[in-house]
Amino acid sequence: MRKDVALSFSRLMAEILDYVKDGADLLIENGWLEKVPEAADRQELTH
């Protein structure tokens, strides 16, 4: 692979990672991040 292409690709990947981090921070701040599925509380359902 050409060195200039590898360098451009590395810079692009670093920029993409910055956007991903910003997006994840927004999801966490606003509570939009999905939660892990939880089992229903059977006792609560019967009352």
C-alpha distance matrix in Angstrom:
0.0 3.8 6.4 8.6 7.1 6.8 10.2 11.6 11.0 12.6 15.4 16.0 16.4 18.8 20.8 21.1 22.4 25.0 26.2 26.5 28.5 30.7 31.3 32.2 34.6 36.3 36.8 38.4 40.5 42.0 42.5 40.4 38.3 39.5 41.6 41.5 44.1 47.4 50.3 53.4 56.3 58.9 61.8 61.0 60.8 64.3 66.0
3.8 0.0 3.8 5.6 5.4 6.3 8.7 10.1 10.7 12.4 14.5 15.5 16.7 18.7 20.3 21.2 22.8 24.9 26.2 27.0 28.9 30.8 31.7 32.9 35.0 36.6 37.5 39.1 41.0 42.5 43.3 41.3 39.4 40.9 43.2 43.4 46.1 49.4 52.5 55.5 58.3 61.1 63.8 62.9 62.7 66.3 67.8
6.4 3.8 0.0 3.8 5.5 5.1 6.1 8.6 9.8 10.5 12.4 14.2 15.3 16.6 18.5 20.0 21.2 23.0 24.8 25.7 27.2 29.1 30.4 31.6 33.3 35.2 36.3 37.6 39.3 41.1 42.1 40.3 38.5 40.2 42.4 42.7 45.7 48.8 52.0 55.0 57.7 60.6 63.2 62.2 62.3 65.9 67.2
8.6 5.6 3.8 0.0 3.8 5.5 5.1 6.2 8.5 9.9 10.7 12.3 14.2 15.5 16.7 18.4 20.1 21.5 23.0 24.4 26.1 27.6 28.9 30.4 32.0 33.6 34.9 36.5 38.0 39.6 40.8 39.0 37.5 39.4 41.9 42.5 45.4 48.7 52.0 54.8 57.5 60.5 63.1 61.8 61.9 65.5 66.8
7.1 5.4 5.5 3.8 0.0 3.8 5.4 5.1 6.1 8.6 9.9 10.5 12.2 14.3 15.4 16.4 18.3 20.2 21.3 22.4 24.4 26.0 26.9 28.4 30.4 31.8 32.9 34.6 36.3 37.7 38.7 36.7 35.1 36.8 39.3 39.8 42.6 46.0 49.2 52.0 54.9 57.7 60.4 59.2 59.1 62.8 64.1
6.8 6.3 5.1 5.5 3.8 0.0 3.8 5.5 5.1 6.1 8.7 9.8 10.5 12.4 14.3 15.3 16.5 18.7 20.2 20.9 22.6 24.7 25.7 26.8 28.7 30.5 31.4 32.9 34.7 36.4 37.2 35.4 33.5 35.2 37.4 37.7 40.7 43.9 47.1 50.0 52.8 55.7 58.3 57.2 57.3 60.9 62.2
10.2 8.7 6.1 5.1 5.4 3.8 0.0 3.8 5.4 5.1 6.3 8.6 9.9 10.8 12.5 14.3 15.5 17.0 18.9 20.1 21.4 23.2 24.7 25.9 27.5 29.3 30.6 32.0 33.4 35.3 36.4 34.8 33.2 35.2 37.5 38.1 41.2 44.3 47.7 50.6 53.2 56.2 58.7 57.4 57.6 61.3 62.4
11.6 10.1 8.6 6.2 5.1 5.5 3.8 0.0 3.8 5.4 5.2 6.2 8.7 10.0 10.7 12.3 14.4 15.7 16.9 18.5 20.2 21.6 22.8 24.5 26.1 27.5 28.9 30.6 32.0 33.6 34.8 33.0 31.6 33.7 36.3 37.1 40.1 43.4 46.8 49.5 52.2 55.2 57.7 56.3 56.4 60.1 61.2
11.0 10.7 9.8 8.5 6.1 5.1 5.4 3.8 0.0 3.8 5.5 5.1 6.2 8.7 9.9 10.5 12.3 14.4 15.5 16.4 18.4 20.2 21.0 22.4 24.4 25.9 26.9 28.6 30.3 31.8 32.7 30.8 29.1 31.0 33.4 34.1 37.0 40.3 43.6 46.3 49.1 52.1 54.7 53.4 53.4 57.0 58.3
12.6 12.4 10.5 9.9 8.6 6.1 5.1 5.4 3.8 0.0 3.8 5.4 5.1 6.3 8.7 9.9 10.7 12.7 14.6 15.3 16.7 18.8 20.1 21.1 22.8 24.8 25.9 27.1 28.8 30.7 31.6 30.0 28.2 30.2 32.4 33.0 36.2 39.3 42.7 45.5 48.1 51.2 53.6 52.3 52.6 56.3 57.4
15.4 14.5 12.4 10.7 9.9 8.7 6.3 5.2 5.5 3.8 0.0 3.8 5.4 5.1 6.3 8.7 10.0 10.9 12.8 14.4 15.6 17.0 18.7 20.2 21.5 23.2 24.8 26.2 27.4 29.3 30.6 29.2 27.7 30.1 32.5 33.6 36.8 39.8 43.4 46.0 48.5 51.7 54.0 52.5 52.8 56.5 57.4
16.0 15.5 14.2 12.3 10.5 9.8 8.6 6.2 5.1 5.4 3.8 0.0 3.8 5.4 5.1 6.2 8.6 10.0 10.8 12.4 14.4 15.6 16.7 18.4 20.2 21.4 22.8 24.6 26.0 27.4 28.7 26.9 25.6 27.8 30.4 31.6 34.6 37.8 41.3 43.8 46.5 49.6 52.0 50.4 50.5 54.3 55.3
16.4 16.7 15.3 14.2 12.2 10.5 9.9 8.7 6.2 5.1 5.4 3.8 0.0 3.8 5.4 5.1 6.2 8.7 10.0 10.4 12.3 14.4 15.2 16.3 18.4 20.1 21.0 22.5 24.3 25.9 26.8 25.0 23.3 25.3 27.7 28.6 31.7 34.8 38.3 41.0 43.6 46.7 49.1 47.7 47.9 51.6 52.7
18.8 18.7 16.6 15.5 14.3 12.4 10.8 10.0 8.7 6.3 5.1 5.4 3.8 0.0 3.8 5.5 5.1 6.5 9.0 9.9 10.7 12.6 14.4 15.4 16.7 18.8 20.2 21.3 22.7 24.8 25.9 24.6 23.0 25.5 27.7 28.8 32.1 35.1 38.7 41.3 43.7 46.9 49.1 47.6 48.1 51.8 52.6
20.8 20.3 18.5 16.7 15.4 14.3 12.5 10.7 9.9 8.7 6.3 5.1 5.4 3.8 0.0 3.8 5.4 5.2 6.6 8.8 10.1 10.9 12.6 14.5 15.6 17.0 18.8 20.4 21.4 23.1 24.7 23.2 22.2 24.8 27.4 28.9 32.2 35.2 38.8 41.1 43.6 46.9 49.0 47.3 47.7 51.4 52.1
21.1 21.2 20.0 18.4 16.4 15.3 14.3 12.3 10.5 9.9 8.7 6.2 5.1 5.5 3.8 0.0 3.8 5.4 5.2 6.2 8.7 10.0 10.6 12.3 14.3 15.5 16.6 18.5 20.0 21.4 22.5 20.7 19.4 21.8 24.5 25.9 29.0 32.2 35.7 38.1 40.7 43.9 46.2 44.5 44.7 48.4 49.3
22.4 22.8 21.2 20.1 18.3 16.5 15.5 14.4 12.3 10.7 10.0 8.6 6.2 5.1 5.4 3.8 0.0 3.8 5.4 5.0 6.1 8.6 9.7 10.4 12.2 14.3 15.3 16.5 18.2 20.1 21.0 19.6 17.9 20.3 22.6 23.9 27.2 30.2 33.8 36.3 38.7 42.0 44.1 42.6 43.0 46.7 47.5
25.0 24.9 23.0 21.5 20.2 18.7 17.0 15.7 14.4 12.7 10.9 10.0 8.7 6.5 5.2 5.4 3.8 0.0 3.8 5.5 5.2 6.3 8.6 10.0 10.7 12.5 14.4 15.5 16.5 18.6 20.1 19.1 18.0 20.9 23.3 25.1 28.4 31.2 34.9 37.2 39.4 42.8 44.7 42.9 43.5 47.3 47.8
26.2 26.2 24.8 23.0 21.3 20.2 18.9 16.9 15.5 14.6 12.8 10.8 10.0 9.0 6.6 5.2 5.4 3.8 0.0 3.8 5.4 5.1 6.1 8.6 9.9 10.6 12.4 14.3 15.3 16.7 18.3 16.8 16.1 19.0 21.8 23.8 26.9 29.9 33.6 35.6 38.0 41.3 43.4 41.4 41.7 45.5 46.0
26.5 27.0 25.7 24.4 22.4 20.9 20.1 18.5 16.4 15.3 14.4 12.4 10.4 9.9 8.8 6.2 5.0 5.5 3.8 0.0 3.8 5.5 5.1 6.1 8.6 9.9 10.6 12.3 14.2 15.6 16.4 14.8 13.4 16.0 18.6 20.4 23.5 26.5 30.2 32.4 34.9 38.2 40.3 38.5 38.8 42.6 43.3
28.5 28.9 27.2 26.1 24.4 22.6 21.4 20.2 18.4 16.7 15.6 14.4 12.3 10.7 10.1 8.7 6.1 5.2 5.4 3.8 0.0 3.8 5.4 5.1 6.1 8.7 9.9 10.6 12.2 14.4 15.3 14.6 13.1 16.2 18.3 20.2 23.6 26.3 30.0 32.2 34.3 37.8 39.6 37.8 38.5 42.3 42.7
30.7 30.8 29.1 27.6 26.0 24.7 23.2 21.6 20.2 18.8 17.0 15.6 14.4 12.6 10.9 10.0 8.6 6.3 5.1 5.5 3.8 0.0 3.8 5.5 5.1 6.3 8.8 10.0 10.5 12.4 14.2 13.6 13.1 16.6 19.0 21.5 24.7 27.3 31.1 32.9 35.0 38.4 40.1 38.0 38.7 42.5 42.7
31.3 31.7 30.4 28.9 26.9 25.7 24.7 22.8 21.0 20.1 18.7 16.7 15.2 14.4 12.6 10.6 9.7 8.6 6.1 5.1 5.4 3.8 0.0 3.8 5.4 5.1 6.3 8.7 9.9 10.8 12.2 10.7 10.3 13.6 16.5 19.0 22.0 24.8 28.5 30.2 32.5 35.9 37.8 35.6 36.0 39.8 40.2
32.2 32.9 31.6 30.4 28.4 26.8 25.9 24.5 22.4 21.1 20.2 18.4 16.3 15.4 14.5 12.3 10.4 10.0 8.6 6.1 5.1 5.5 3.8 0.0 3.8 5.4 5.1 6.2 8.6 10.1 10.5 9.5 8.1 11.3 13.7 16.0 19.3 21.9 25.6 27.5 29.7 33.2 35.0 33.1 33.6 37.4 37.8
34.6 35.0 33.3 32.0 30.4 28.7 27.5 26.1 24.4 22.8 21.5 20.2 18.4 16.7 15.6 14.3 12.2 10.7 9.9 8.6 6.1 5.1 5.4 3.8 0.0 3.8 5.5 5.2 6.1 8.6 9.9 10.2 9.5 13.2 15.1 17.8 21.1 23.3 27.0 28.7 30.5 34.1 35.6 33.4 34.4 38.1 38.1
36.3 36.6 35.2 33.6 31.8 30.5 29.3 27.5 25.9 24.8 23.2 21.4 20.1 18.8 17.0 15.5 14.3 12.5 10.6 9.9 8.7 6.3 5.1 5.4 3.8 0.0 3.8 5.4 5.1 6.1 8.4 8.1 8.9 12.6 15.1 18.2 21.1 23.4 27.1 28.3 30.3 33.8 35.2 32.8 33.5 37.3 37.2
36.8 37.5 36.3 34.9 32.9 31.4 30.6 28.9 26.9 25.9 24.8 22.8 21.0 20.2 18.8 16.6 15.3 14.4 12.4 10.6 9.9 8.8 6.3 5.1 5.5 3.8 0.0 3.8 5.6 5.5 6.0 4.9 5.1 8.8 11.4 14.6 17.4 19.8 23.5 24.8 26.9 30.3 32.0 29.7 30.2 34.0 34.1
38.4 39.1 37.6 36.5 34.6 32.9 32.0 30.6 28.6 27.1 26.2 24.6 22.5 21.3 20.4 18.5 16.5 15.5 14.3 12.3 10.6 10.0 8.7 6.2 5.2 5.4 3.8 0.0 3.8 5.6 5.2 6.4 5.7 9.3 10.7 13.8 16.9 18.7 22.5 23.8 25.5 29.1 30.5 28.3 29.3 33.0 32.9
40.5 41.0 39.3 38.0 36.3 34.7 33.4 32.0 30.3 28.8 27.4 26.0 24.3 22.7 21.4 20.0 18.2 16.5 15.3 14.2 12.2 10.5 9.9 8.6 6.1 5.1 5.6 3.8 0.0 3.8 5.7 7.8 8.8 12.3 13.7 17.1 19.9 21.4 25.0 26.0 27.4 31.0 32.0 29.5 30.7 34.3 33.9
42.0 42.5 41.1 39.6 37.7 36.4 35.3 33.6 31.8 30.7 29.3 27.4 25.9 24.8 23.1 21.4 20.1 18.6 16.7 15.6 14.4 12.4 10.8 10.1 8.6 6.1 5.5 5.6 3.8 0.0 3.8 5.5 8.0 11.1 12.9 16.6 18.9 20.5 24.0 24.5 26.1 29.6 30.7 28.0 28.8 32.4 32.0
42.5 43.3 42.1 40.8 38.7 37.2 36.4 34.8 32.7 31.6 30.6 28.7 26.8 25.9 24.7 22.5 21.0 20.1 18.3 16.4 15.3 14.2 12.2 10.5 9.9 8.4 6.0 5.2 5.7 3.8 0.0 3.8 5.6 8.1 9.3 13.1 15.2 16.7 20.2 20.8 22.5 26.0 27.2 24.6 25.4 29.1 28.9
40.4 41.3 40.3 39.0 36.7 35.4 34.8 33.0 30.8 30.0 29.2 26.9 25.0 24.6 23.2 20.7 19.6 19.1 16.8 14.8 14.6 13.6 10.7 9.5 10.2 8.1 4.9 6.4 7.8 5.5 3.8 0.0 3.8 6.2 8.9 12.5 14.4 16.7 20.1 21.0 23.2 26.4 28.1 25.6 25.9 29.7 29.8
38.3 39.4 38.5 37.5 35.1 33.5 33.2 31.6 29.1 28.2 27.7 25.6 23.3 23.0 22.2 19.4 17.9 18.0 16.1 13.4 13.1 13.1 10.3 8.1 9.5 8.9 5.1 5.7 8.8 8.0 5.6 3.8 0.0 3.8 6.5 9.7 12.3 14.8 18.5 19.9 22.2 25.6 27.5 25.4 25.7 29.5 30.0
39.5 40.9 40.2 39.4 36.8 35.2 35.2 33.7 31.0 30.2 30.1 27.8 25.3 25.5 24.8 21.8 20.3 20.9 19.0 16.0 16.2 16.6 13.6 11.3 13.2 12.6 8.8 9.3 12.3 11.1 8.1 6.2 3.8 0.0 3.8 6.7 8.8 11.6 15.1 16.7 19.4 22.5 24.7 22.8 22.9 26.6 27.5
41.6 43.2 42.4 41.9 39.3 37.4 37.5 36.3 33.4 32.4 32.5 30.4 27.7 27.7 27.4 24.5 22.6 23.3 21.8 18.6 18.3 19.0 16.5 13.7 15.1 15.1 11.4 10.7 13.7 12.9 9.3 8.9 6.5 3.8 0.0 3.8 6.2 8.4 12.1 13.9 16.3 19.6 21.7 20.0 20.4 24.1 25.0
41.5 43.4 42.7 42.5 39.8 37.7 38.1 37.1 34.1 33.0 33.6 31.6 28.6 28.8 28.9 25.9 23.9 25.1 23.8 20.4 20.2 21.5 19.0 16.0 17.8 18.2 14.6 13.8 17.1 16.6 13.1 12.5 9.7 6.7 3.8 0.0 3.8 6.3 9.9 12.5 15.1 18.2 20.6 19.6 19.8 23.4 24.7
44.1 46.1 45.7 45.4 42.6 40.7 41.2 40.1 37.0 36.2 36.8 34.6 31.7 32.1 32.2 29.0 27.2 28.4 26.9 23.5 23.6 24.7 22.0 19.3 21.1 21.1 17.4 16.9 19.9 18.9 15.2 14.4 12.3 8.8 6.2 3.8 0.0 3.8 6.9 9.4 12.4 15.1 17.9 17.0 16.8 20.3 22.0
47.4 49.4 48.8 48.7 46.0 43.9 44.3 43.4 40.3 39.3 39.8 37.8 34.8 35.1 35.2 32.2 30.2 31.2 29.9 26.5 26.3 27.3 24.8 21.9 23.3 23.4 19.8 18.7 21.4 20.5 16.7 16.7 14.8 11.6 8.4 6.3 3.8 0.0 3.8 6.4 9.0 11.9 14.5 13.8 14.0 17.4 19.0
50.3 52.5 52.0 52.0 49.2 47.1 47.7 46.8 43.6 42.7 43.4 41.3 38.3 38.7 38.8 35.7 33.8 34.9 33.6 30.2 30.0 31.1 28.5 25.6 27.0 27.1 23.5 22.5 25.0 24.0 20.2 20.1 18.5 15.1 12.1 9.9 6.9 3.8 0.0 3.8 6.5 8.7 11.7 11.7 11.5 14.5 16.6
53.4 55.5 55.0 54.8 52.0 50.0 50.6 49.5 46.3 45.5 46.0 43.8 41.0 41.3 41.1 38.1 36.3 37.2 35.6 32.4 32.2 32.9 30.2 27.5 28.7 28.3 24.8 23.8 26.0 24.5 20.8 21.0 19.9 16.7 13.9 12.5 9.4 6.4 3.8 0.0 3.8 5.9 8.8 8.3 7.8 11.0 13.0
56.3 58.3 57.7 57.5 54.9 52.8 53.2 52.2 49.1 48.1 48.5 46.5 43.6 43.7 43.6 40.7 38.7 39.4 38.0 34.9 34.3 35.0 32.5 29.7 30.5 30.3 26.9 25.5 27.4 26.1 22.5 23.2 22.2 19.4 16.3 15.1 12.4 9.0 6.5 3.8 0.0 3.8 5.5 5.4 6.4 9.1 10.6
58.9 61.1 60.6 60.5 57.7 55.7 56.2 55.2 52.1 51.2 51.7 49.6 46.7 46.9 46.9 43.9 42.0 42.8 41.3 38.2 37.8 38.4 35.9 33.2 34.1 33.8 30.3 29.1 31.0 29.6 26.0 26.4 25.6 22.5 19.6 18.2 15.1 11.9 8.7 5.9 3.8 0.0 3.8 5.4 5.1 6.5 9.1
61.8 63.8 63.2 63.1 60.4 58.3 58.7 57.7 54.7 53.6 54.0 52.0 49.1 49.1 49.0 46.2 44.1 44.7 43.4 40.3 39.6 40.1 37.8 35.0 35.6 35.2 32.0 30.5 32.0 30.7 27.2 28.1 27.5 24.7 21.7 20.6 17.9 14.5 11.7 8.8 5.5 3.8 0.0 3.8 5.5 5.5 6.8
61.0 62.9 62.2 61.8 59.2 57.2 57.4 56.3 53.4 52.3 52.5 50.4 47.7 47.6 47.3 44.5 42.6 42.9 41.4 38.5 37.8 38.0 35.6 33.1 33.4 32.8 29.7 28.3 29.5 28.0 24.6 25.6 25.4 22.8 20.0 19.6 17.0 13.8 11.7 8.3 5.4 5.4 3.8 0.0 3.8 5.5 5.5
60.8 62.7 62.3 61.9 59.1 57.3 57.6 56.4 53.4 52.6 52.8 50.5 47.9 48.1 47.7 44.7 43.0 43.5 41.7 38.8 38.5 38.7 36.0 33.6 34.4 33.5 30.2 29.3 30.7 28.8 25.4 25.9 25.7 22.9 20.4 19.8 16.8 14.0 11.5 7.8 6.4 5.1 5.5 3.8 0.0 3.8 5.6
64.3 66.3 65.9 65.5 62.8 60.9 61.3 60.1 57.0 56.3 56.5 54.3 51.6 51.8 51.4 48.4 46.7 47.3 45.5 42.6 42.3 42.5 39.8 37.4 38.1 37.3 34.0 33.0 34.3 32.4 29.1 29.7 29.5 26.6 24.1 23.4 20.3 17.4 14.5 11.0 9.1 6.5 5.5 5.5 3.8 0.0 3.8
66.0 67.8 67.2 66.8 64.1 62.2 62.4 61.2 58.3 57.4 57.4 55.3 52.7 52.6 52.1 49.3 47.5 47.8 46.0 43.3 42.7 42.7 40.2 37.8 38.1 37.2 34.1 32.9 33.9 32.0 28.9 29.8 30.0 27.5 25.0 24.7 22.0 19.0 16.6 13.0 10.6 9.1 6.8 5.5 5.6 3.8 0.0
